Amino acid sequence: METQSIVTQVQLYQFEELAPDYQKIVTLAKEQTGKSYSPYSHFAVGAAVLMENGEIFAGSNQENAAYPSGLCAERTTMFYANAQRPDVPIKAIAIAAYTNDDYLEDPVAPCGACRQALLENESRFGQPLQVLLYGKKGIYFVESIKDLLPLCFTKESMQ
């Protein structure tokens, strides 16, 4: 038997250290938490994407009493961006969460379904989709969604 380790590199930034475009999407992701419809979980999540052409789209989670008919902020935002600009890659996504009348101290990562959907987007365009996860203590920066989904399943897995 052999043991292997899978390591994810995460950089920790303070807001002021981010490039201006990344500051903008982090700010928008935070603002989008206020547009969340989350009457059941009271866990408001906002997301914003920076497209390769410089455009920005933002969205929030939308819950439904007929769970799991709602949708996470990451997929709401990505699907809208892809519907508006189907030929433009997403360069980066920022995600923020708000609960108990404040933003979370530590960054929150996307759920498994969102990771897989983001991975599909990264695979579709053949370039890394960078991830910024906002927390009051700092912002995690990950170079590629693949780093958050090791041993991932992609179209190449079916060949």
Order of alpha helices (4+ residues) and beta strands (2+ residues): beta-alpha-beta-beta-alpha-beta-beta-alpha-beta-beta
